[in-house]
Amino acid sequence: MFDDRNPRAPQLEDAAAPSVLLGTGAVGEGGAGDDARRVLVALDGALVSALEAACRSMGDQLVDWLLASFATLLHRHTNAGDFAIAILGDARSRAIAATEVFDPVQLVVLQVDVADNPTFVELAARLRTAWGGATMSSSSTTAPFAFAFEGQSAAAGDASRREAHDLALVLRRTQDGVGGYVEYNAARYDHDAIARMVGHYAMLLAGIVADPARRIGELPLLTAAERQQMLVEWNATSRDYPQDACVHELFEAQVDRTPDAVAVAVAFERTQLTYRELDERANQLAHHLRGLGLGPDRLAAIFMERSLEMVVAMVA
């Protein structure tokens, strides 16, 4: 992992695809090929101007922050702390200038390490340093993700290179700001997931402009519509209940109606209880507590991790 206390140079042999991905399949070798699809990206002039002003104040270039923001986006969507990004298009000019050799079949591949949840400016500095010291490598080097910033025009010669990657962000200057697209392998990624990711990219950039010193795991991603859905719509759970019945009586009535329906589940443990099973275990615990002297108007504290057992204790 990349750590300021123990930094290391990018290692191409470590350029493995992350195991947890935003799409429906697993990234591997082979690239997009005939299954390539695109979702358009459009960053308005006001956002780009603010982004340029912020990165200049840190001594960075726009391309540095676009790359670092793409790495942040991938980390937040994949939950991977270590992955590889291939640099395509005009963005390769740093390595080309360093080696004075241009070969359209060769790549710059950077290893991204964000396991320590750095601030955005720290990540941008890490990638800038790694990029400045990178050398061109063989096209046989695999990287699941690719990035290209093409200045004023498209780097047409790199179209075949983009096909070697499962997901590529291709950006270029436009009269209105920055535009481009995310090209992805439709055999591995879901279109709706990529479209959401593109929406998150604009939100992420706005958050970076507002506070570039914030840790990348804390930067905002949700669009206004997603925030409304998560905070308001999904929490609109009020229901009308009988006012003359206690909670345990309502529970017993539900047990009678749907004894075999799932009452509670713990996803990360892959365990669950039906209403009948929950009722039986709660009754067993309640009888045990009575044997210990617990009864009406006596308080019992519950100090447990979130689990099936916690729910059993609450019902008991």
PLY file of the C-alpha trace (Angstrom):
ply
format ascii 1.0
element vertex 316
property float x
property float y
property float z
element edge 315
property int vertex1
property int vertex2
end_header
0.00 0.00 0.00
1.09 3.61 -0.63
2.10 5.24 2.64
3.89 8.57 3.08
5.94 6.93 5.80
7.02 4.13 3.49
6.53 5.26 -0.12
7.36 3.05 -3.05
7.42 3.56 -6.80
4.60 2.19 -8.95
5.13 -1.48 -9.68
3.56 -2.82 -12.84
3.47 -6.37 -11.57
1.07 -5.16 -8.89
-1.38 -3.84 -11.48
-4.12 -6.33 -10.66
-7.80 -5.52 -11.04
-9.73 -4.80 -7.83
-12.02 -7.56 -6.67
-14.98 -5.36 -5.74
-16.35 -3.40 -8.68
-19.12 -0.97 -9.47
-20.50 -3.13 -12.25
-22.06 -6.55 -12.51
-18.99 -8.56 -13.46
-15.33 -8.91 -12.56
-12.67 -6.99 -14.40
-10.01 -9.08 -16.01
-7.90 -9.24 -19.13
-9.32 -8.75 -22.56
-10.59 -5.17 -22.46
-13.74 -3.70 -23.92
-13.30 -4.65 -27.57
-16.62 -5.03 -29.43
-18.54 -4.64 -26.16
-17.36 -1.04 -25.67
-20.08 1.48 -24.79
-19.88 5.15 -23.85
-21.52 7.58 -21.44
-20.91 11.27 -22.15
-19.19 13.54 -19.63
-19.70 17.34 -19.65
-18.06 19.63 -17.08
-19.32 23.21 -17.37
-17.02 26.18 -17.69
-17.72 27.54 -14.20
-16.72 24.25 -12.56
-13.61 23.90 -14.73
-12.54 27.51 -14.05
-12.94 26.97 -10.29
-11.04 23.70 -10.55
-8.19 25.36 -12.45
-7.95 28.19 -9.94
-7.85 25.75 -7.03
-5.21 23.50 -8.56
-3.02 26.45 -9.61
-3.08 27.69 -6.02
-1.53 24.33 -5.07
1.05 24.48 -7.88
-0.68 21.74 -9.85
-1.99 21.48 -13.40
-5.57 20.74 -14.35
-4.61 17.32 -15.71
-3.14 16.40 -12.29
-6.45 17.01 -10.55
-8.52 15.37 -13.26
-6.42 12.22 -12.90
-6.50 12.31 -9.09
-10.27 12.87 -9.09
-10.73 9.91 -11.45
-8.63 7.75 -9.10
-10.78 8.96 -6.19
-13.95 8.12 -8.09
-12.71 4.60 -8.86
-11.73 4.06 -5.23
-15.11 5.20 -3.95
-17.03 3.03 -6.43
-14.88 -0.09 -6.15
-13.73 0.16 -2.52
-10.31 -0.91 -3.81
-7.27 0.54 -2.09
-4.74 -0.49 -4.72
-5.28 -0.51 -8.49
-3.62 0.47 -11.77
-4.50 3.24 -14.23
-3.00 3.43 -17.72
-2.28 6.94 -19.02
-3.25 7.46 -22.67
-3.42 10.26 -25.20
-1.58 13.57 -24.93
-1.37 13.01 -21.18
1.57 10.69 -21.82
3.74 13.65 -22.80
5.55 13.72 -19.45
6.92 10.23 -19.89
7.57 10.81 -23.60
9.55 13.95 -22.78
11.53 12.10 -20.13
12.49 9.24 -22.45
12.51 11.19 -25.75
10.97 8.07 -27.26
7.44 7.84 -28.63
5.86 4.49 -29.32
2.06 4.44 -29.72
1.98 0.83 -28.56
3.56 1.67 -25.21
1.84 2.93 -22.07
2.39 4.78 -18.85
0.84 2.71 -16.05
0.54 4.19 -12.57
-0.18 2.18 -9.46
-2.71 3.96 -7.26
-2.54 3.32 -3.51
-5.21 5.00 -1.40
-5.61 2.50 1.43
-4.64 5.15 4.00
-7.46 7.48 2.87
-5.22 10.46 1.98
-6.46 13.98 1.46
-7.16 14.88 -2.14
-4.13 17.18 -2.38
-1.96 14.38 -0.99
-3.26 11.97 -3.60
-2.70 14.50 -6.40
0.88 15.03 -5.21
1.53 11.28 -5.06
0.25 10.69 -8.57
2.11 13.72 -9.93
5.37 12.43 -8.42
4.77 8.88 -9.66
3.81 10.17 -13.09
6.88 12.36 -13.35
9.13 9.39 -12.61
7.25 6.86 -14.72
8.62 5.32 -17.88
6.88 3.92 -20.91
6.09 0.23 -20.58
5.06 -2.59 -22.87
1.46 -2.82 -24.06
1.38 -6.30 -22.54
1.12 -4.62 -19.13
-2.49 -4.90 -17.99
-4.49 -2.16 -16.27
-8.26 -2.37 -15.84
-8.68 1.40 -15.99
-7.37 4.11 -18.32
-7.26 7.91 -18.36
-6.73 10.36 -21.20
-6.73 14.15 -21.26
-6.31 15.25 -24.81
-5.85 19.00 -24.65
-7.57 20.66 -27.60
-8.01 17.62 -29.81
-8.58 13.88 -29.71
-5.66 11.49 -29.74
-7.05 9.31 -32.50
-4.05 7.06 -32.50
-4.94 5.78 -29.04
-8.41 4.47 -29.89
-7.11 0.92 -30.14
-5.32 1.28 -26.81
-8.57 2.21 -25.02
-10.05 -1.09 -26.14
-7.47 -2.88 -23.98
-9.06 -1.55 -20.78
-12.39 -2.28 -19.17
-13.12 1.32 -18.26
-11.54 4.51 -19.61
-12.19 8.19 -18.89
-11.37 10.27 -21.98
-11.51 14.06 -21.55
-10.65 17.00 -23.76
-10.87 20.78 -23.67
-13.99 22.29 -25.18
-15.17 25.86 -25.68
-17.57 25.43 -22.76
-15.22 23.65 -20.33
-14.17 20.00 -20.43
-16.06 17.24 -22.18
-15.57 13.64 -23.12
-16.89 10.24 -22.19
-16.47 7.14 -20.08
-15.91 4.14 -22.31
-16.66 0.82 -20.64
-16.92 -2.88 -21.32
-20.65 -3.64 -21.44
-19.95 -7.32 -20.83
-18.56 -6.40 -17.40
-20.29 -3.18 -16.36
-23.92 -2.13 -16.13
-24.89 1.02 -18.06
-26.89 2.50 -15.18
-23.94 2.04 -12.83
-21.64 3.90 -15.22
-24.20 6.67 -15.71
-24.42 7.10 -11.91
-20.65 7.18 -11.73
-20.52 9.98 -14.31
-23.05 11.96 -12.26
-20.94 11.39 -9.17
-17.84 12.69 -10.98
-19.25 16.20 -11.31
-20.36 16.19 -7.66
-16.92 14.96 -6.61
-15.15 17.74 -8.52
-17.39 20.36 -6.92
-16.53 18.92 -3.50
-12.83 19.00 -4.33
-13.05 22.67 -5.31
-14.81 23.43 -2.03
-12.27 21.59 0.14
-9.26 19.97 -1.57
-7.71 19.22 1.82
-10.55 16.85 2.67
-9.85 13.10 2.80
-10.96 11.30 -0.34
-13.26 8.97 1.59
-15.20 11.98 2.88
-15.68 13.91 -0.37
-19.33 14.17 -1.55
-20.58 11.92 -4.34
-24.38 11.90 -4.22
-26.37 14.01 -6.66
-29.26 16.11 -5.35
-31.76 13.50 -6.57
-29.87 10.65 -4.84
-29.61 12.63 -1.62
-33.36 13.31 -1.71
-34.02 9.61 -2.26
-31.67 8.44 0.49
-32.47 11.00 3.18
-36.16 11.65 2.51
-37.86 9.04 0.34
-36.23 5.97 1.87
-36.92 7.32 5.35
-40.61 7.92 4.71
-41.51 4.83 6.73
-44.34 6.11 8.94
-47.29 3.74 9.23
-50.61 3.73 11.05
-50.65 1.24 13.95
-53.37 0.29 16.44
-53.17 2.68 19.37
-54.56 0.15 21.89
-51.90 -2.57 21.41
-48.37 -2.94 22.76
-45.38 -3.66 20.55
-45.09 -7.27 21.66
-48.78 -7.81 20.86
-48.30 -6.41 17.36
-45.31 -8.71 16.94
-47.30 -11.77 18.01
-50.03 -10.86 15.54
-47.44 -10.65 12.77
-46.09 -14.08 13.76
-49.59 -15.52 13.37
-50.04 -13.89 9.94
-46.64 -14.68 8.36
-44.79 -17.25 10.49
-42.41 -18.31 7.70
-41.59 -14.83 6.36
-38.13 -13.40 7.09
-38.35 -11.17 10.15
-34.71 -10.08 10.45
-31.53 -10.67 8.45
-27.87 -9.76 8.89
-26.48 -9.39 5.37
-22.76 -9.45 6.17
-23.21 -12.66 8.20
-25.67 -14.15 5.70
-27.98 -15.21 8.54
-31.68 -14.64 9.09
-34.65 -15.59 11.26
-38.28 -16.06 10.30
-41.02 -14.61 12.49
-41.65 -18.05 13.99
-37.95 -18.59 14.77
-37.59 -15.12 16.24
-40.68 -15.64 18.40
-39.43 -19.00 19.68
-35.97 -17.70 20.56
-37.36 -14.55 22.19
-39.75 -16.65 24.31
-36.86 -18.88 25.44
-34.83 -15.85 26.50
-37.84 -14.24 28.20
-38.44 -17.36 30.30
-34.76 -17.41 31.26
-34.88 -13.75 32.31
-37.97 -14.41 34.43
-36.07 -17.18 36.18
-33.42 -14.60 37.07
-36.05 -12.41 38.71
-36.74 -9.97 35.89
-40.39 -8.92 35.63
-42.75 -6.01 35.02
-41.36 -2.55 35.79
-37.82 -3.90 36.00
-35.20 -2.52 33.60
-32.83 -4.73 31.59
-29.91 -3.23 29.69
-28.81 -4.59 26.30
-25.15 -4.11 25.36
-24.51 -6.04 22.15
-23.19 -5.65 18.62
-25.78 -5.43 15.87
-26.80 -9.02 15.30
-29.70 -11.47 15.29
-29.09 -12.00 18.98
-29.58 -8.28 19.64
-33.01 -8.38 17.99
-33.93 -11.53 19.95
-32.99 -9.73 23.17
-35.03 -6.67 22.24
-38.14 -8.76 21.47
-37.68 -10.83 24.67
0 1
1 2
2 3
3 4
4 5
5 6
6 7
7 8
8 9
9 10
10 11
11 12
12 13
13 14
14 15
15 16
16 17
17 18
18 19
19 20
20 21
21 22
22 23
23 24
24 25
25 26
26 27
27 28
28 29
29 30
30 31
31 32
32 33
33 34
34 35
35 36
36 37
37 38
38 39
39 40
40 41
41 42
42 43
43 44
44 45
45 46
46 47
47 48
48 49
49 50
50 51
51 52
52 53
53 54
54 55
55 56
56 57
57 58
58 59
59 60
60 61
61 62
62 63
63 64
64 65
65 66
66 67
67 68
68 69
69 70
70 71
71 72
72 73
73 74
74 75
75 76
76 77
77 78
78 79
79 80
80 81
81 82
82 83
83 84
84 85
85 86
86 87
87 88
88 89
89 90
90 91
91 92
92 93
93 94
94 95
95 96
96 97
97 98
98 99
99 100
100 101
101 102
102 103
103 104
104 105
105 106
106 107
107 108
108 109
109 110
110 111
111 112
112 113
113 114
114 115
115 116
116 117
117 118
118 119
119 120
120 121
121 122
122 123
123 124
124 125
125 126
126 127
127 128
128 129
129 130
130 131
131 132
132 133
133 134
134 135
135 136
136 137
137 138
138 139
139 140
140 141
141 142
142 143
143 144
144 145
145 146
146 147
147 148
148 149
149 150
150 151
151 152
152 153
153 154
154 155
155 156
156 157
157 158
158 159
159 160
160 161
161 162
162 163
163 164
164 165
165 166
166 167
167 168
168 169
169 170
170 171
171 172
172 173
173 174
174 175
175 176
176 177
177 178
178 179
179 180
180 181
181 182
182 183
183 184
184 185
185 186
186 187
187 188
188 189
189 190
190 191
191 192
192 193
193 194
194 195
195 196
196 197
197 198
198 199
199 200
200 201
201 202
202 203
203 204
204 205
205 206
206 207
207 208
208 209
209 210
210 211
211 212
212 213
213 214
214 215
215 216
216 217
217 218
218 219
219 220
220 221
221 222
222 223
223 224
224 225
225 226
226 227
227 228
228 229
229 230
230 231
231 232
232 233
233 234
234 235
235 236
236 237
237 238
238 239
239 240
240 241
241 242
242 243
243 244
244 245
245 246
246 247
247 248
248 249
249 250
250 251
251 252
252 253
253 254
254 255
255 256
256 257
257 258
258 259
259 260
260 261
261 262
262 263
263 264
264 265
265 266
266 267
267 268
268 269
269 270
270 271
271 272
272 273
273 274
274 275
275 276
276 277
277 278
278 279
279 280
280 281
281 282
282 283
283 284
284 285
285 286
286 287
287 288
288 289
289 290
290 291
291 292
292 293
293 294
294 295
295 296
296 297
297 298
298 299
299 300
300 301
301 302
302 303
303 304
304 305
305 306
306 307
307 308
308 309
309 310
310 311
311 312
312 313
313 314
314 315
